């Protein structure tokens, strides 16, 4: 018997089309599963049951009349709590935004609704999305789906866990430095960060507008491709016949492997071996341009984040968890001229990267996260350990944000270990096809 709660979003959509699955029954099943799960309140900030039921009924009627809007029409997904939903609390995991109710949906949610997707509810997240570990004592810390004692990854923590535990068909999160890909990797899922500005940001609570991007977390690349198409208002990627054979893949040596733990590196190497046996051409490259770009990170992320949130933070700093407060305030130490100079340098490096490093390759590969998910208890008890773990957790994923590359994390088959593929800015659909080919090779272990 098929466990439809744990099937891919696209397979559910096709089952609805075939009359095998009723969106009303499936939505009710998800709402019941979420309501009964012992950790439900740590995963969902709130369920939107009335909205979900209304949207499911409409999807049911469209299916009966053969007027479905998309392959995902009637499929129920979750939304990160920094994505506005009209008339529903959207607090971005922060007491600073407690009781905030936006008047209308974010553009991405509005587009998804028009295409027939069902909104199950809003998922917990790191405070204002400013941590990769997924801890939030101010609201709730979701359990890692693989081991509840471990950090779930963030900041789209509840988003990933809702999918991994069968409480949503897929999830929409946001990614500023790795916040879609880290929780996807640590919970055994696929996560896709589009090119910056490929998806509308209107109605999404910002962290760093120059890096923020909305992206999907799901069970397979095809799901991510279809969800990306819906949110971007564009055609879907052609994944038919995707294969690893002939792919030109670059392994980015150096920094991505520094201080890495043995398990993620071993899983990455095994994944490389499988891709090689499937016919991919793999080349190892080190890049000074990447090193220089990453060295600019402290001058780029925190200053913008603090500039956006300084007034609200300093009006009520006691409402914030100290490690996140400290990280925001660290952005206030840089002068305006230094911030502008850092951006000028990054723009030059991005041009050099395209011209001298990345051209000629279909994707650049690194371990998604160089460490396994740490124990939540230790992170909460040791602030120095929290800081070090957070920096390492986001280091590899941040490469794609700094260089403005679309990126996908794929499960390697080893718990908590992901393989990240980075593509070329603006060529999101090509990267998704490459990822689909790699996924086919990695699925056999």
C-alpha positions as CSV (number, residue, x, y, z in Angstrom):
1,X,0.0,0.0,0.0
2,X,1.3,3.4,-0.9
3,X,2.1,5.8,1.9
4,X,1.0,8.9,0.1
5,X,2.1,11.3,2.9
6,X,5.7,10.3,2.1
7,X,5.5,10.4,-1.7
8,X,6.9,13.1,-3.8
9,X,4.8,16.2,-4.6
10,X,4.8,15.5,-8.3
11,X,3.8,11.9,-7.9
12,X,0.9,13.1,-5.7
13,X,-0.1,15.6,-8.4
14,X,-0.1,12.9,-11.0
15,X,-2.2,10.6,-8.8
16,X,-4.7,13.4,-8.4
17,X,-4.8,13.8,-12.2
18,X,-5.4,10.0,-12.5
19,X,-8.2,10.0,-9.9
20,X,-6.2,7.8,-7.6
21,X,-5.8,10.5,-4.9
22,X,-8.3,13.0,-3.7
23,X,-6.8,16.4,-2.6
24,X,-9.5,16.7,0.1
25,X,-8.6,13.4,1.6
26,X,-4.8,14.0,1.3
27,X,-5.0,17.4,2.9
28,X,-7.0,16.0,5.8
29,X,-4.5,13.3,6.2
30,X,-1.6,15.8,6.4
31,X,-3.6,18.0,8.8
32,X,-4.3,15.0,11.0
33,X,-0.7,13.8,10.9
34,X,0.6,17.2,11.8
35,X,-1.9,17.6,14.6
36,X,-1.2,14.3,16.1
37,X,2.6,14.3,15.8
38,X,4.2,14.6,19.2
39,X,6.6,17.4,17.9
40,X,3.9,19.2,15.9
41,X,4.2,22.4,17.8
42,X,8.0,22.4,17.4
43,X,7.6,22.0,13.6
44,X,4.6,24.1,12.7
45,X,4.3,27.6,14.1
46,X,0.7,27.3,13.1
47,X,-1.5,25.2,10.8
48,X,-3.8,27.0,8.4
49,X,-6.5,24.3,8.5
50,X,-9.4,26.4,7.2
51,X,-7.4,27.8,4.3
52,X,-6.1,24.3,3.5
53,X,-9.5,22.7,3.5
54,X,-11.0,25.4,1.3
55,X,-8.1,25.2,-1.2
56,X,-8.4,21.4,-1.2
57,X,-12.1,21.5,-2.1
58,X,-11.4,23.9,-5.0
59,X,-8.6,21.5,-6.2
60,X,-11.0,18.5,-5.9
61,X,-13.6,20.4,-8.0
62,X,-11.0,21.3,-10.7
63,X,-9.8,17.7,-10.9
64,X,-13.4,16.5,-11.4
65,X,-14.0,19.0,-14.1
66,X,-10.5,18.3,-15.7
67,X,-9.5,22.0,-15.3
68,X,-6.4,21.6,-13.1
69,X,-4.0,24.5,-13.1
70,X,-0.7,22.6,-12.9
71,X,0.8,19.2,-12.1
72,X,0.9,20.3,-8.5
73,X,-2.7,21.4,-8.3
74,X,-4.1,19.9,-5.0
75,X,-0.8,19.1,-3.5
76,X,-0.4,20.3,0.1
77,X,2.9,22.0,1.2
78,X,4.2,24.0,4.1
79,X,5.6,27.6,4.2
80,X,8.4,29.1,6.2
81,X,7.2,31.6,8.7
82,X,9.0,34.5,7.1
83,X,6.8,34.3,4.0
84,X,3.7,36.5,4.3
85,X,0.3,34.8,4.4
86,X,-2.6,37.2,4.4
87,X,-4.6,37.2,7.6
88,X,-2.3,34.7,9.3
89,X,0.5,35.4,11.8
90,X,3.9,35.7,10.1
91,X,6.5,36.3,12.8
92,X,9.8,35.1,11.2
93,X,10.7,33.2,14.4
94,X,11.1,36.4,16.3
95,X,9.5,38.0,19.4
96,X,10.3,41.3,17.7
97,X,7.5,40.5,15.2
98,X,5.1,38.9,17.7
99,X,1.4,39.2,16.6
100,X,2.4,40.5,13.1
101,X,-0.4,39.7,10.6
102,X,0.2,40.7,7.0
103,X,-2.7,41.9,4.9
104,X,-1.9,39.7,1.8
105,X,0.1,36.8,0.6
106,X,3.7,37.1,-0.5
107,X,4.0,37.0,-4.3
108,X,5.4,33.4,-4.2
109,X,2.6,32.2,-2.1
110,X,0.0,34.0,-4.2
111,X,1.5,32.3,-7.4
112,X,1.4,28.9,-5.7
113,X,-2.2,29.4,-4.7
114,X,-3.1,30.4,-8.3
115,X,-1.5,27.2,-9.5
116,X,-3.7,25.2,-7.1
117,X,-1.2,24.3,-4.3
118,X,-2.7,23.9,-0.8
119,X,-1.2,25.8,2.1
120,X,-1.0,23.6,5.2
121,X,0.6,26.1,7.5
122,X,3.7,28.1,8.6
123,X,6.8,26.3,9.9
124,X,9.2,27.3,12.6
125,X,12.5,28.9,11.8
126,X,15.7,30.4,13.2
127,X,15.2,33.9,14.6
128,X,14.9,36.3,11.7
129,X,16.7,33.6,9.6
130,X,20.1,34.4,11.0
131,X,21.6,31.0,11.8
132,X,22.3,27.8,10.0
133,X,21.9,25.5,13.0
134,X,18.1,25.7,13.4
135,X,18.0,26.5,17.1
136,X,15.4,29.0,18.4
137,X,14.7,29.0,22.1
138,X,12.5,32.1,21.6
139,X,9.8,30.2,19.7
140,X,10.7,26.5,19.1
141,X,13.5,24.3,17.8
142,X,12.3,21.5,15.6
143,X,13.8,18.0,16.0
144,X,16.2,16.7,13.4
145,X,14.1,14.1,11.5
146,X,17.0,11.6,11.6
147,X,17.8,12.0,15.3
148,X,15.8,14.2,17.6
149,X,18.8,15.0,19.8
150,X,20.6,16.7,16.8
151,X,20.2,20.2,15.4
152,X,17.7,20.3,12.5
153,X,19.7,22.8,10.4
154,X,18.4,26.2,9.6
155,X,17.1,28.7,9.1
156,X,14.4,26.7,7.3
157,X,14.4,24.2,10.1
158,X,10.6,23.4,10.4
159,X,10.3,23.5,6.6
160,X,12.7,20.6,6.1
161,X,11.5,18.6,9.1
162,X,7.8,18.9,8.0
163,X,8.7,17.1,4.7
164,X,11.1,14.6,6.2
165,X,8.5,13.4,8.8
166,X,5.7,13.2,6.2
167,X,3.8,16.3,7.5
168,X,3.9,18.1,4.1
169,X,4.5,17.0,0.5
170,X,7.2,19.7,0.1
171,X,8.1,23.0,1.8
172,X,9.1,26.5,0.8
173,X,11.9,28.1,2.7
174,X,14.4,30.9,2.2
175,X,18.1,30.9,1.7
176,X,20.5,33.8,2.5
177,X,23.7,31.8,3.2
178,X,22.5,28.2,3.1
179,X,19.1,28.2,4.9
180,X,17.4,25.9,2.4
181,X,20.3,23.5,1.7
182,X,21.6,22.9,5.3
183,X,18.3,21.6,6.7
184,X,17.7,19.7,3.5
185,X,21.0,18.0,3.8
186,X,20.8,17.3,7.5
187,X,17.3,15.7,7.1
188,X,18.0,13.6,4.0
189,X,16.2,15.8,1.4
190,X,16.8,17.8,-1.8
191,X,17.0,21.6,-1.4
192,X,17.3,24.2,-4.2
193,X,18.6,27.7,-3.9
194,X,17.8,29.7,-7.1
195,X,19.8,32.5,-8.5
196,X,19.3,35.7,-6.5
197,X,16.2,37.6,-7.9
198,X,15.0,34.5,-9.9
199,X,12.0,34.4,-7.5
200,X,10.1,37.5,-6.3
201,X,10.9,38.5,-2.8
202,X,7.9,40.8,-2.2
203,X,6.2,39.8,1.0
204,X,9.2,37.9,2.4
205,X,10.6,39.2,5.7
206,X,14.1,40.2,4.7
207,X,17.4,39.3,6.3
208,X,19.9,40.5,3.6
209,X,18.1,41.7,0.5
210,X,21.2,41.4,-1.6
211,X,21.4,37.6,-0.9
212,X,17.9,36.5,0.2
213,X,16.1,34.1,-2.2
214,X,13.1,31.8,-1.7
215,X,13.6,28.1,-2.6
216,X,12.0,24.6,-2.2
217,X,12.8,21.6,0.0
218,X,11.4,18.3,-1.3
219,X,12.0,14.6,-1.8
220,X,13.4,14.8,-5.3
221,X,14.8,17.2,-7.9
222,X,11.7,17.0,-10.0
223,X,9.6,18.4,-7.1
224,X,12.1,21.3,-6.7
225,X,12.0,22.0,-10.4
226,X,8.2,22.2,-10.5
227,X,7.9,24.3,-7.4
228,X,10.6,26.7,-8.7
229,X,8.7,27.0,-12.0
230,X,5.5,27.9,-10.0
231,X,7.2,30.5,-7.8
232,X,9.3,32.0,-10.7
233,X,6.2,32.2,-13.0
234,X,8.3,30.4,-15.6
235,X,8.3,27.1,-17.6
236,X,9.6,24.1,-15.8
237,X,13.0,22.6,-16.4
238,X,13.2,19.7,-18.9
239,X,14.4,16.7,-16.8
240,X,13.5,14.0,-19.3
241,X,16.3,11.6,-19.9
242,X,18.7,13.5,-17.6
243,X,21.8,11.5,-16.9
244,X,25.3,11.9,-15.4
245,X,27.0,10.6,-18.5
246,X,29.1,13.3,-20.1
247,X,28.6,15.9,-17.4
248,X,31.6,18.1,-16.8
249,X,31.9,18.5,-13.0
250,X,34.4,20.5,-11.0
251,X,35.3,19.6,-7.5
252,X,36.2,22.8,-5.7
253,X,39.2,21.8,-3.5
254,X,40.7,23.7,-0.6
255,X,38.5,25.8,1.7
256,X,35.4,23.5,1.4
257,X,37.3,20.7,3.0
258,X,39.2,22.6,5.7
259,X,38.2,21.4,9.2
260,X,35.7,19.0,7.7
261,X,34.6,15.9,9.6
262,X,35.4,12.5,8.2
263,X,31.8,11.3,7.5
264,X,30.7,14.2,5.2
265,X,34.0,13.9,3.2
266,X,33.7,10.1,2.9
267,X,30.1,10.4,1.8
268,X,31.1,13.1,-0.8
269,X,33.9,10.9,-2.1
270,X,31.7,7.9,-2.5
271,X,29.1,10.1,-4.3
272,X,31.9,11.3,-6.6
273,X,32.9,7.7,-7.3
274,X,29.3,6.8,-8.3
275,X,29.1,9.9,-10.6
276,X,32.3,8.9,-12.2
277,X,31.2,5.3,-12.8
278,X,28.0,6.8,-14.4
279,X,30.1,8.6,-16.9
280,X,30.6,12.1,-15.4
281,X,33.9,13.8,-16.1
282,X,35.3,15.1,-12.8
283,X,38.1,17.6,-12.4
284,X,39.6,18.9,-9.2
285,X,40.3,22.7,-9.1
286,X,41.4,25.2,-6.5
287,X,40.4,28.8,-6.8
288,X,42.0,31.9,-5.3
289,X,39.0,33.9,-6.5
290,X,36.6,31.8,-4.4
291,X,38.9,32.2,-1.3
292,X,38.9,36.0,-1.8
293,X,35.2,36.1,-2.2
294,X,34.6,34.1,0.9
295,X,36.9,36.4,2.9
296,X,34.5,39.2,2.2
297,X,31.6,37.5,3.9
298,X,31.9,39.3,7.3
299,X,31.8,42.6,5.5
300,X,28.7,41.7,3.5
301,X,26.1,39.7,5.4
302,X,26.0,41.0,9.0
303,X,26.3,44.7,8.1
304,X,23.3,44.6,5.8
305,X,21.3,42.5,8.3
306,X,22.0,44.9,11.1
307,X,21.2,47.9,8.9
308,X,17.8,46.4,8.1
309,X,16.9,45.4,11.7
310,X,18.9,47.8,13.9
311,X,16.0,50.0,14.9
312,X,13.7,47.1,15.9
313,X,16.6,45.2,17.7
314,X,17.8,48.1,19.7
315,X,14.3,49.1,20.7
316,X,13.9,45.7,22.5
317,X,17.1,43.7,22.5
318,X,16.0,41.7,25.5
319,X,13.5,39.9,23.2
320,X,16.3,38.2,21.2
321,X,18.3,35.1,22.0
322,X,21.8,36.4,22.9
323,X,23.8,34.5,20.2
324,X,21.6,35.8,17.5
325,X,21.6,39.3,19.0
326,X,25.4,39.3,19.1
327,X,25.6,38.1,15.5
328,X,23.4,41.0,14.3
329,X,25.3,43.6,16.4
330,X,28.5,42.4,14.9
331,X,27.3,44.0,11.6
332,X,27.4,47.4,13.2
333,X,31.1,47.5,13.5
334,X,31.9,48.1,9.8
335,X,32.0,51.5,8.3
336,X,29.9,52.4,5.2
337,X,33.0,52.9,3.0
338,X,34.3,49.5,3.9
339,X,30.9,47.9,3.1
340,X,30.8,49.6,-0.3
341,X,34.4,48.7,-1.0
342,X,33.7,45.0,-0.2
343,X,30.8,45.0,-2.6
344,X,32.9,46.6,-5.4
345,X,35.5,43.9,-4.9
346,X,32.9,41.1,-4.9
347,X,31.5,42.3,-8.2
348,X,34.9,42.1,-9.7
349,X,35.5,38.7,-8.3
350,X,32.2,37.4,-9.7
351,X,33.3,38.4,-13.2
352,X,36.6,36.7,-12.7
353,X,34.9,33.6,-11.5
354,X,32.8,33.3,-14.6
355,X,35.6,34.0,-17.0
356,X,38.5,32.2,-15.4
357,X,37.1,29.4,-13.3
358,X,33.6,28.2,-13.9
359,X,33.2,28.3,-17.7
360,X,33.3,24.9,-19.3
361,X,31.7,23.1,-16.3
362,X,28.1,22.0,-15.9
363,X,28.4,22.3,-12.1
364,X,30.8,22.8,-9.2
365,X,30.7,20.2,-6.4
366,X,31.4,20.4,-2.7
367,X,30.1,18.7,0.4
368,X,26.9,20.6,1.3
369,X,27.9,20.9,5.0
370,X,31.4,19.9,6.2
371,X,30.1,18.7,9.6
372,X,27.4,16.4,10.8
373,X,24.5,17.9,12.7
374,X,25.7,18.7,16.2
375,X,23.9,17.9,19.4
376,X,21.3,20.5,20.3
377,X,22.0,20.3,24.0
378,X,25.7,21.1,23.6
379,X,25.0,24.0,21.2
380,X,22.6,25.5,23.8
381,X,25.1,25.1,26.7
382,X,28.3,26.2,25.0
383,X,28.2,29.6,23.2
384,X,31.7,29.2,21.7
385,X,30.8,25.9,20.3
386,X,27.6,27.3,18.9
387,X,29.5,30.1,17.1
388,X,32.2,27.8,15.6
389,X,29.6,25.2,14.6
390,X,27.4,27.8,12.9
391,X,30.3,29.3,10.9
392,X,31.3,25.8,9.7
393,X,27.7,24.8,9.0
394,X,27.2,27.7,6.6
395,X,30.7,27.9,5.1
396,X,30.2,25.7,2.0
397,X,26.7,26.7,1.2
398,X,27.6,30.4,1.5
399,X,29.9,30.0,-1.5
400,X,26.8,29.9,-3.8
401,X,25.3,33.0,-2.2
402,X,28.5,35.0,-2.3
403,X,29.1,34.2,-6.0
404,X,25.4,34.4,-6.9
405,X,25.2,30.8,-8.1
406,X,22.1,28.6,-8.1
407,X,22.7,25.5,-6.0
408,X,21.2,22.1,-5.2
409,X,21.9,19.7,-2.4
410,X,21.3,16.0,-3.0
411,X,21.2,13.2,-0.4
412,X,24.2,11.0,-0.7
413,X,22.6,8.0,1.0
414,X,24.6,8.7,4.2
415,X,22.7,10.3,7.1
416,X,23.2,14.0,7.4
417,X,25.5,14.2,4.4
418,X,24.7,16.1,1.3
419,X,26.3,16.7,-2.1
420,X,26.0,20.3,-3.3
421,X,26.0,21.2,-7.0
422,X,26.5,24.9,-7.9
423,X,25.7,26.1,-11.4
424,X,25.8,29.4,-13.3
425,X,23.9,32.5,-12.4
426,X,20.6,32.7,-14.3
427,X,20.9,29.1,-15.6
428,X,18.7,27.6,-12.9
429,X,16.9,25.1,-15.2
430,X,20.2,23.8,-16.6
431,X,21.4,23.1,-13.0
432,X,18.2,21.4,-12.2
433,X,18.7,19.1,-15.2
434,X,22.3,18.4,-14.1
435,X,21.1,17.7,-10.6
436,X,18.4,15.3,-11.9
437,X,21.1,13.4,-13.8
438,X,23.3,13.2,-10.7
439,X,20.3,12.2,-8.5
440,X,19.7,9.2,-10.8
441,X,23.3,8.1,-10.3
442,X,23.3,8.6,-6.5
443,X,20.0,6.8,-5.9
444,X,21.7,3.4,-6.3
445,X,23.8,2.7,-3.2
